[in-house]
Amino acid sequence: MLAQQAGASPSLGQAVLVLCLYGAVIGLFALAWMRILRKAGYSQWLGLVVLIPVVNVIAFLCFAFSDWPVNAEAALRSGAPLPHTHHMSSRQAAYSRNSHHLS
């Protein structure tokens, strides 16, 4: 009877397979986050934050509700006001746009 119960438990090989699959899924999500962050204008290495529990949720919310650098760059190229300059005067916004070109 003990032999039957021991046979019902997962083997070491099954445990290793599950851990490998789990690692592959986590790695895939980290790589996807890295690509998304790079396209948004952030450092792709921030994608590694996805691996840290609780911090990943906070980072996701900050990322979702912040102004993306790529949007500011597109606004500069088109001559449109920067997303975060709606409270500035037109003179301040123009200075802000020109100072970005200098750096």
N, C-alpha and C positions, 0 to 999 in steps of 0.2 A: 504494500500500500504506500509506503514511503517513496518507493521508486516511481510510482505513478504521479505522486505529488511533485516530486523533483522534476520530472519530465514536463510537467505543465508550466513550470516557470520559464521565463525567457532565457535563452542561452546568451552567452557572452557575445557571440557573433551577431545576434539580433540586436543586442544593446549597442554594439559598436555601429551597426548599420543605421539605427535610429539616430544616434549622435552625429554621424556623418551627414545624414540627410538634414538634420536640424541645423548643423553648421553651414551646409550649403545654402539653405533658405535664408539664414541670417546674413551670410555673405552676399547673396544676391540682393537683398534689401539694402545693405550698406552700399553696394556698388550703384544701385539705382539712385539712392539719396545723393551720392557723390556726383553723379551726372546731372541731376536736377539742380543741385546747388551751384555747380559750375555754370550751367546755362542761365541761372538767375543772377550771376555775377559775384557770387560768394566763393570763398576757398572751398575746393572740393573736399578737403580734409575734414571739414565740419560734418561730413557724412558719417564719420566714425562715431559721432555722438549717438547715433542710432543704437549702438551696442551697449549704452549705459542706461539701465532701467531708471525710470522717473525723469532723468535728465532729457531723454529722448522726447518725451511728451512735452516738456517745457520748451525745448528747442523747436519742436514742430509748431507750437502755438506762436512763439516769437517770430519764426520764419513766415508763417502764414499771414500775420497781421503787420509786418514791417514793410517799409518801402524797399523794394529790391534795387540794387545798384544798376542792373541792366535797364530798368525803367527810367532811371535818372539819366543814364547815358543816351538812351533813345530820345528823351525829351531835349537834351542838349543838342543832339544832331538835328532835330526837327525845328528847333527854335521855340518850342512850346515851353511854358513855365514848368519848372521842376515840380514833382508831385508834392513835396513838403514845403513849397514856397507860397502856398495860397494865402498865408497870413502876412507875407512880406509886401512891401511896396514894390512897384515895378522897377524902381531904381535899385533896391536891394536885390531883387531877383536877377536883374541884369548883371550886377556885380558878382553875384554868386555863380552865374553861368560863365562869366569871363574868368573867374578865378579857377574854375575847374579846367579850363583850357590851358592855363599856365602850368599846371602841375603834371 
